[in-house]
Amino acid sequence: MLCIRNSEKCLLWVRVLSNEVYIIGAGETKFGELWNKSLRNLAVEAGLKAIEDAGIYSRDVDAIYGANSLAGVINQQENIGALIADFSGLSADGIPSLRIESSTASGGAALRDAYLSIKSGEYDVVVVGGVEKMTDIHGNDILEKSSSILDREWEAFFGATPAAMAALIARKYMHDFNVEKEALSMFSVNDHLNGSKNPDAQFRNKLTIQQAMNATAVADPLNMMDCSPLSDGAAALVLASESYTKKNNREGIRILSSAVAEDYLAVGSRKSIYTLNSTKLAVEKAFRKAQIKRSDISFMEVHDSFSIYGLLELEDLGFAEKGKAKDLVYDEIKLDGSIPVNPSGGLKAKGDPYGAVGVGQAVDAYKQLMGKAGDNQIKDAGYALIHNMAGTGSSSVIHILGE
Amino acid sequence: MTELSRIWRETEYRYNLIGFKCKNCGNSYFPPRDICPTCHRESIGKMEKVKFSGNGEVLSYTIVHDAPPSFKRQVPYVLALIKLVEGPVITAQIVDCAPEDVDIGTKVHTVFRKIRQDGESGIIEYGYKFVIDS
């Protein structure tokens, strides 16, 4: 109950609608080069796993929000909402199914839209999916396609790739804050260590710091071990309203807050090239809405498509001063450190299927918070922060999850 | 294959390094934009074309080894963020030098060059690259 007051006395009591939103089921495919599985195979596999996990039936589903970034240019398939609904066997039921596109943050954006749809009172049960099929294209053609996440006419046109833009940011950051390359490589080492224990991860090999430092150059100063791989994969969640969750005796994880913010599309337009302003703005909103503190966070999943972004994110999420993330990357981000980062293996080891990433992060956070994370389980995990980013930082979507 | 009009409509800006200046606040922008992100609606009808000097310095740079097919013949190439003396920061290649000649702060200026070609029979696309000041 909320009391709306004037200066003297309580005028009106209003019942505040408690439309809390819960994740009641989650599932994902393995991430990797899955040559025998198509875009639609992957989407359906993840969706079914989530629905099974939630113990719901198709008749319970009010809507589907499907995230995808590049199917139009890689697989020559648009109309992804219809594709997912159709091959999930839901077309005849007329269940609304929309594709949400926000580049590499499509997954987080779809999760947020689904969250809002329940929060508004419109829906009770929504399936959120994310899918990307990136290996259906020959050789380096993928670099032409993946550069769609940049400004095509003023960055990619002149020879920029996502790795090159990250490298430009890395060079200036290392120069201005006197950061050694080793600090960036440590982020990949941590991802691989965690990924080695995640059965869904694309790479399950551990990485030594020497291997991470001496890999083949991609865009100097970044090498292959600073860059997330090409990945196929899908992930899905079932979201439900508080009333549905309680009425049907479901267990779930609450979404405490959801926030998104934008920045300029091109790196060069930004005031500071190594400040992820979209992340800074979104995280402030996320913590304000969640009403918890940074010290309450048990672990984070962050969008480290390139190692440099991992460091910038630690800073712009407010866990280190600018230029000081290097103090966290050796010990603090480990599973038993003060702020564990990417227990799933992150984008470097778990994989980077663009549109599926943000949903996959939520799948991992859900497993952790439910105590079902297996070998990577963080003890007494209470709150998780998941950070999904588009392009070179043009959008950031942040969710805080808890019990 | 790309239609000619997509490339043609940007040629004025890419060939001559023309951007826009907001007459409301005085800020200059490249690439061209119709609305000033500082002044918002106050800038409507007040954005005017401005030709930049082409002089600037290297804000950051990378040596690209892994490139899309249309840039494969140029690998390895130096890609940089160039801060023009007028303010805007441009993403472009630095050419006619060894990669080790480039550093943060190196003074550069524009040259008109071929950027890439769209396959064997497609359009040849031109625009700006930068060279180190002598």
Interface residues (C-beta under 8 A of the other chain):
Chain A: G139 N140 D141 L143 E144 S147 D151 E153 W154 E155 A156 F157 F158 G159 A160 T161 A163 A164 M165 A167 L168 I169 R171 K172 H175 T216 A217 V218 A219 D220 P221 L222 Y264 A266 V267 G268 S269 I273
Chain B: E10 P31 P37 L59 S60 Y61 T62 I63 V64 H65 D66 A67 P68 P69 S70 F71 K72 Q74 Y77 L79 A80 L81 P88 V89 I90 T91 A92 Q93 P99 I104 I115 R116 E125 G127 K129
